[in-house]
Amino acid sequence: MMRRILHPLLIVLAFVASAIAWPRLPDQVPVHWNLQGEVDRYGSRFEGAILMPALMAIIWILLRTLPKVDPKRANYARMESTYEFVITLTLASLLAIHAVVLAATLGYDVRIDMVVPLLVGVMLMAIGNVIPRAKPNWWFGVRTPWTLTNERVWVRTHRVAGYALMFAGLVFVAAAFLPAAPVRLVLIALAILAALFPIVYSYVAWRQETSAR
């Protein structure tokens, strides 16, 4: 029950932070930074203040609604704590990023190029720690034709996904502390490849499982 209250509270906090910052926000606010931490795109005050809280609300509604139309919805009861943890982690991470962006916009000395990769890295490692507990479903986890048609493939793939996401998270954390943009770019590309690896592995596992019959 507490988790169900916490999720809308995190969204409300994002809107409250925007409301507090609104009078001090310029008409054009930074909304994107490059790998050097330099602003490379500006948006309206509305975009800078409202977009992230609105995104949080949409994500929360989707994550609450989609399980109800999932043909495998009974499995959500088997992984309730894991699913709730991922929702909490996602909303908390977006709230933290929103707070950091608002702080930078208001002139506080915030290293966006360091803080955001660090937050993403921690989030990926946390998800990697719990993703092996996910049960077959159509919305959460590594959902490929091969994992959705074979439960053993699902289990094997999500075990590998846990390691892959942990590795990707560590790479993002390392990238946060490296000043050279080209090195950061290579590391982030490596992290993305690691996060995508379980998709490829799911096919390999499926071939192994089906050929063993």
C-alpha positions as CSV (number, residue, x, y, z in Angstrom):
1,M,0.0,0.0,0.0
2,M,2.8,2.4,0.9
3,R,4.4,1.9,-2.6
4,R,1.1,2.8,-4.2
5,I,1.1,6.1,-2.3
6,L,4.7,6.7,-3.0
7,H,4.4,6.7,-6.8
8,P,1.9,9.6,-7.1
9,L,3.8,11.4,-4.4
10,L,7.0,11.4,-6.5
11,I,5.0,12.8,-9.4
12,V,3.5,15.5,-7.2
13,L,6.9,16.4,-5.9
14,A,8.1,16.9,-9.5
15,F,5.2,19.3,-10.2
16,V,5.8,21.1,-6.9
17,A,9.5,21.6,-7.8
18,S,8.5,23.1,-11.1
19,A,6.0,25.4,-9.4
20,I,8.6,26.6,-7.0
21,A,11.2,27.2,-9.8
22,W,8.7,28.7,-12.3
23,P,9.0,32.4,-11.2
24,R,12.8,32.3,-11.6
25,L,12.9,30.4,-14.8
26,P,13.9,32.4,-18.0
27,D,11.7,32.3,-21.0
28,Q,14.2,30.0,-22.8
29,V,15.5,27.2,-20.6
30,P,18.2,24.6,-21.4
31,V,16.6,21.2,-22.1
32,H,19.6,19.2,-23.5
33,W,23.3,19.1,-22.9
34,N,26.1,17.5,-24.9
35,L,28.8,15.2,-23.7
36,Q,30.9,18.1,-22.6
37,G,28.1,19.4,-20.4
38,E,27.4,22.3,-22.7
39,V,23.8,23.3,-23.5
40,D,23.0,22.4,-27.1
41,R,19.2,23.0,-27.1
42,Y,16.9,25.4,-25.4
43,G,13.1,25.1,-25.0
44,S,10.3,27.1,-23.6
45,R,9.7,27.6,-19.9
46,F,6.7,25.3,-20.1
47,E,8.8,22.6,-21.7
48,G,11.6,22.9,-19.1
49,A,9.2,22.9,-16.1
50,I,6.3,20.6,-17.2
51,L,7.6,18.1,-19.6
52,M,9.4,15.8,-17.1
53,P,6.6,15.7,-14.5
54,A,4.1,15.0,-17.3
55,L,6.3,12.2,-18.6
56,M,6.5,10.7,-15.1
57,A,2.7,10.8,-14.9
58,I,2.2,9.2,-18.3
59,I,4.8,6.4,-17.5
60,W,3.1,5.7,-14.1
61,I,-0.3,5.5,-15.7
62,L,1.0,3.1,-18.4
63,L,2.8,0.9,-15.9
64,R,-0.4,0.7,-13.9
65,T,-2.7,0.1,-16.8
66,L,-0.7,-2.3,-19.1
67,P,-0.7,-5.3,-16.7
68,K,-4.5,-5.2,-16.8
69,V,-4.6,-6.0,-20.5
70,D,-1.7,-8.4,-20.5
71,P,-2.7,-12.0,-21.4
72,K,-0.1,-13.1,-18.8
73,R,-1.4,-10.7,-16.2
74,A,-1.6,-13.5,-13.5
75,N,2.3,-13.5,-13.5
76,Y,2.4,-10.0,-12.1
77,A,1.3,-11.3,-8.7
78,R,4.4,-13.6,-8.8
79,M,6.7,-10.7,-9.3
80,E,4.8,-7.9,-7.5
81,S,7.7,-6.6,-5.4
82,T,10.1,-6.6,-8.4
83,Y,7.6,-4.7,-10.6
84,E,6.8,-2.2,-7.9
85,F,10.5,-1.7,-7.3
86,V,11.1,-0.9,-10.9
87,I,8.2,1.6,-11.0
88,T,9.6,3.3,-7.9
89,L,13.1,3.4,-9.3
90,T,12.0,4.8,-12.6
91,L,10.0,7.6,-11.1
92,A,12.6,8.4,-8.5
93,S,15.3,8.6,-11.2
94,L,13.3,10.9,-13.4
95,L,12.5,13.1,-10.4
96,A,16.2,13.3,-9.5
97,I,17.1,14.2,-13.1
98,H,14.3,16.9,-13.2
99,A,15.6,18.4,-9.9
100,V,19.1,18.5,-11.3
101,V,18.0,20.2,-14.5
102,L,16.0,22.7,-12.7
103,A,18.9,23.5,-10.4
104,A,21.3,23.9,-13.4
105,T,18.7,26.2,-15.1
106,L,18.5,28.4,-12.0
107,G,22.2,28.9,-12.0
108,Y,23.5,26.4,-9.5
109,D,26.8,24.8,-10.2
110,V,25.7,21.3,-11.3
111,R,27.7,19.0,-13.6
112,I,24.9,17.7,-15.8
113,D,27.4,15.7,-17.8
114,M,28.4,13.9,-14.7
115,V,25.2,13.6,-12.7
116,V,22.9,12.3,-15.4
117,P,25.2,9.4,-16.5
118,L,25.7,8.6,-12.8
119,L,22.0,8.4,-12.2
120,V,21.4,6.3,-15.3
121,G,24.2,3.9,-14.3
122,V,22.9,3.4,-10.8
123,M,19.4,2.9,-12.2
124,L,20.6,0.2,-14.7
125,M,22.6,-1.6,-11.9
126,A,19.5,-1.6,-9.7
127,I,17.3,-3.0,-12.4
128,G,20.0,-5.6,-13.3
129,N,19.9,-6.8,-9.8
130,V,16.1,-7.5,-9.9
131,I,15.4,-8.3,-13.5
132,P,16.1,-12.1,-13.1
133,R,13.0,-12.2,-10.9
134,A,10.7,-11.1,-13.7
135,K,8.1,-13.6,-14.8
136,P,6.9,-14.0,-18.4
137,N,4.7,-11.1,-19.5
138,W,4.1,-8.8,-22.5
139,W,5.3,-5.5,-21.1
140,F,8.1,-5.8,-18.6
141,G,11.6,-7.4,-19.2
142,V,13.2,-8.8,-22.4
143,R,10.1,-9.4,-24.5
144,T,11.1,-11.1,-27.7
145,P,9.3,-13.8,-29.7
146,W,11.7,-16.3,-28.2
147,T,11.3,-15.4,-24.6
148,L,7.5,-15.1,-24.8
149,T,7.1,-18.6,-26.3
150,N,9.4,-20.5,-24.1
151,E,9.6,-20.1,-20.3
152,R,13.1,-21.6,-20.1
153,V,14.4,-19.1,-22.6
154,W,12.7,-16.4,-20.6
155,V,14.5,-17.5,-17.4
156,R,17.9,-17.9,-19.1
157,T,17.6,-14.6,-20.9
158,H,16.7,-12.6,-17.8
159,R,19.6,-14.1,-15.9
160,V,21.9,-12.9,-18.6
161,A,20.1,-9.5,-18.7
162,G,20.8,-9.0,-15.1
163,Y,24.6,-9.3,-15.7
164,A,24.3,-7.2,-18.9
165,L,22.5,-4.4,-17.2
166,M,24.9,-4.4,-14.2
167,F,27.8,-4.1,-16.6
168,A,26.1,-1.4,-18.6
169,G,25.4,0.5,-15.3
170,L,29.0,0.3,-14.2
171,V,30.1,1.6,-17.6
172,F,27.8,4.6,-17.3
173,V,29.1,5.3,-13.8
174,A,32.7,5.2,-15.2
175,A,31.7,7.5,-18.1
176,A,30.4,10.0,-15.6
177,F,33.9,10.5,-14.1
178,L,35.8,10.7,-17.4
179,P,36.3,14.2,-18.8
180,A,37.1,13.3,-22.4
181,A,33.9,13.4,-24.6
182,P,35.2,10.8,-27.1
183,V,36.0,8.3,-24.4
184,R,32.5,8.9,-22.8
185,L,30.9,8.3,-26.2
186,V,32.7,5.0,-26.6
187,L,31.7,3.9,-23.1
188,I,28.1,4.9,-23.5
189,A,28.0,3.0,-26.9
190,L,29.4,0.0,-25.1
191,A,26.8,0.2,-22.4
192,I,24.0,0.4,-24.9
193,L,25.4,-2.7,-26.7
194,A,25.6,-4.5,-23.4
195,A,22.0,-3.6,-22.7
196,L,20.9,-4.9,-26.1
197,F,22.9,-8.1,-25.8
198,P,20.1,-10.1,-24.0
199,I,17.9,-9.6,-27.1
200,V,20.4,-11.5,-29.2
201,Y,21.0,-14.0,-26.5
202,S,17.3,-14.8,-26.3
203,Y,17.4,-16.1,-29.9
204,V,20.5,-18.2,-29.2
205,A,18.9,-19.7,-26.1
206,W,15.8,-20.4,-28.1
207,R,17.8,-22.3,-30.7
208,Q,19.5,-24.3,-28.0
209,E,16.3,-25.1,-26.3
210,T,14.4,-26.1,-29.4
211,S,17.2,-28.1,-31.0
212,A,17.6,-30.1,-27.7
213,R,14.1,-31.5,-28.1
